[in-house]
Amino acid sequence: MKTNSKLVHLGRSPETNDGVVNPPVNHTSTILFETLEAFEAAKKGQGTRAQYGRFGSSTHRAFEKTLAELEGACGALLCPSGVSALTTAYLALVKAGDHMLVSDSAYEPTRFFADQVLAPMGIEVSYFTAADIDDFKACLKPNTSLVVLESPGSLTFDIQDIPTIAAAAHNQGALVLVDSTYSSPLLMDAYALGADLTVYSASKYVCGHSDVMMGVITAKAEVVFKRIKKMHAMLGVCTAPDDIYLVQRGLRTLAPRLKHHEAAAIEVAKWLEQQPEVAAVLHPALPSHPQHALWKRDFKGSNGLFSIVLQPSSRAAVAAMLDSMHYFKMGFSWGGYESLVIPFSLQGIRKTFPYSHTGQGLRLHIGLEDVEDLKADLRAGLDRFSKAA
Ligand SMILES: Cc1ncc(COP(=O)(O)O)c(C=O)c1O
């Protein structure tokens, strides 16, 4: 089955479900056992039924199997948010005395958790400049057990050379985890590039409708998957079946939505490159991106997310632009059907600045609205920005 067919057909079996197209949604805390043998087997995790609702039902199993198959992973686990998926994986894979090496452009809560939870537990944490393979090699230590990548990285869309990084990491026994939220399961084959695990927020494109929080962990090798599964169970991480139903519904239309986001974002990004108020556009699919060649080598496409840097101006000018946007409302998310904008600063979250511009950074999410409406909204915003400067 090719990917688009998998998105439509995996995880459901109308023939065993009264012909109903979508899989049933099982709500439960209690699971019953008819025999002592079945009860004892479930307790050891060996039965055909889960021991208890916290470990999920057939609704969870069907969706996890679908997500694992999509990526060619040996297993997938659902978590109540992308952040809980990341933190569950970190807790499973590092222990006191280990070194965790993190890409500098990783999502900020990864940094918070590493610095504020893992470091006090005796785990050495350090960051490498995302787009600098020499810095990565210099930061790798004999006790590095986990390398955390996010490519393209948050806000600045730095591309990491995953095959080269994975080869160096594996050479000394470290695992490579890729936060693949940007790609969802579709835009990059993380396992072919050398990753050992992928973690992503399904609250973004997979759900696609800005109304559910969910995270996913997948692993390539059984031995790694078992470690994560154990931590997932011990932490009591569980997800609600209604949320799974909605995210699974989003997955069915992921491919055409991503294509639309991609084309619209490239059109808007190219147009923004021509606007005098814009000092830089940070979009990996544009030839102006410093790692465009690497992106072309490793990715199958882009999505609706990119950043711009405005010409240096006052806070009042930025407020004049952002306060009156019609479509681009400010919101800390992306991957839904709607366009969004957030202002950002890299102060304190980068070892080195990946660009020399000093103006305000804005991350844009290009939604499914008409591109001409979006350009008009941005043009009006840039006019307010210039006027208030
Ligand atoms: C790259 C990346 N990873 C992880 C997350 C966290 O996902 P969630 O919001 O579902 O916790 C986000 C959310 O914005 C993200 O952008």
The ligand as a MOL file (V3000), in Angstrom:
LIG
                    3D

  0  0  0     0  0            999 V3000
M  V30 BEGIN CTAB
M  V30 COUNTS 16 16 0 0 0
M  V30 BEGIN ATOM
M  V30 1 C 8.2810 21.2080 17.2390 0
M  V30 2 C 7.2700 20.9800 18.3120 0
M  V30 3 N 7.4050 19.9070 19.0940 0
M  V30 4 C 6.5200 19.6680 20.0860 0
M  V30 5 C 5.4620 20.5120 20.3210 0
M  V30 6 C 4.5560 20.2480 21.4810 0
M  V30 7 O 3.3300 19.7470 21.1030 0
M  V30 8 P 1.9970 19.9680 21.9710 0
M  V30 9 O 1.6240 21.3950 21.7930 0
M  V30 10 O 1.0520 18.9900 21.3710 0
M  V30 11 O 2.3350 19.6560 23.3930 0
M  V30 12 C 5.2730 21.6230 19.5040 0
M  V30 13 C 4.1470 22.5460 19.7370 0
M  V30 14 O 4.1220 23.6520 19.2220 0
M  V30 15 C 6.2160 21.8860 18.4770 0
M  V30 16 O 6.1140 22.9560 17.6800 0
M  V30 END ATOM
M  V30 BEGIN BOND
M  V30 1 1 1 2
M  V30 2 1 2 3
M  V30 3 2 2 15
M  V30 4 2 3 4
M  V30 5 1 4 5
M  V30 6 1 5 6
M  V30 7 2 5 12
M  V30 8 1 6 7
M  V30 9 1 7 8
M  V30 10 2 8 9
M  V30 11 1 8 10
M  V30 12 1 8 11
M  V30 13 1 12 13
M  V30 14 1 12 15
M  V30 15 2 13 14
M  V30 16 1 15 16
M  V30 END BOND
M  V30 END CTAB
M  END
